[in-house]
Amino acid sequence: MTSSNLWTDGNGLAGPFHDVFCVEVSTAIGRCGNCGRTGPMAEVRVFDHAPGLVARCPTCDQVLLRLVRDRGRAWLDLRGLVYLQLAVPDQT
Amino acid sequence: MGTVSRGFRGRRRPTVELPPGQYLVEDFPVLSAGPTPSIELEDWEFTITNETGTQQRWDWAAFRALSSEQVTVDIHCVTHWSKLGTTWEGVSLDTLLADAETSAGFALVSSYGGYSTNLPLEDLTDGKAWIAFRYDGEELEPEHGGPARLLVPHLYLWKSAKWVRGIQLLDSDEPGFWESLGYHNYGDPWREQRFWGD
């Protein structure tokens, strides 16, 4: 493996996040807490050849989120994001 | 360049014995939580900072002038692969810590690129850890942590921080990058300490 294929795009977040939250995170909009870049999470860089999953800003490499999964539990760190704008059903 | 001595040779076993939950690999998988940093040797530095803030610093020339050791050890990744008989050259932490004035019990290791990991200071001493700069007879490739990485083979490999930049000696333990998010604070592969509570 070379450094050029250590990461994939943000579509790699879709499966793991759907398992945890039942939300489609790859189509969400995220704002980087470091540089302020705002855009689709599908465009972030996902490093998943690691003990956990790490998503980094494509502009400044800031860690946006981290997800670690064990048997029957998961840990999520979203400190690198100012916000996530998620598509959800209308409230009725 | 420093002198080379034969150092710790790792455990010798008549048959292959792996920690629980591990499988054997022959290649050397590359795992990384971020992009491989580009580190010019003229810019490289390694520091040890004690609990009172006193700092020792080595540039690449000073680091490479220290006595080094060749070590052959087994390595175990928390993602379940193990690789046996890996050969490294590095400077023992005993050498680097020789002049450190400290009564600290803990170490927080930091890397170029922002990674960090923590461990008890006693796990870095007495011939158990090195700052490695050569693997299998070649200069350590950037993807495996070059120009230099921590090597602590008796713990899961996430503790052997790639692209190591410095060590802080601390009176109280401070969890690192993975230890703060579910991974075991100590990480002994023979006790299968992968996650919190293991």
Interface residues (C-beta under 8 A of the other chain):
Chain A: M1 T2 S3 L6 W7 R45 F47 H49 A50 P51 G52 V54 R56 D61 V63 R66 V68 D70 R73 A74 W75 D77
Chain B: P29 V30 L31 S32 A33 G34 P35 T36 V78 T79 G114 P142 E143 W158 W178 S180 L181 G182 Y183 R194 F195
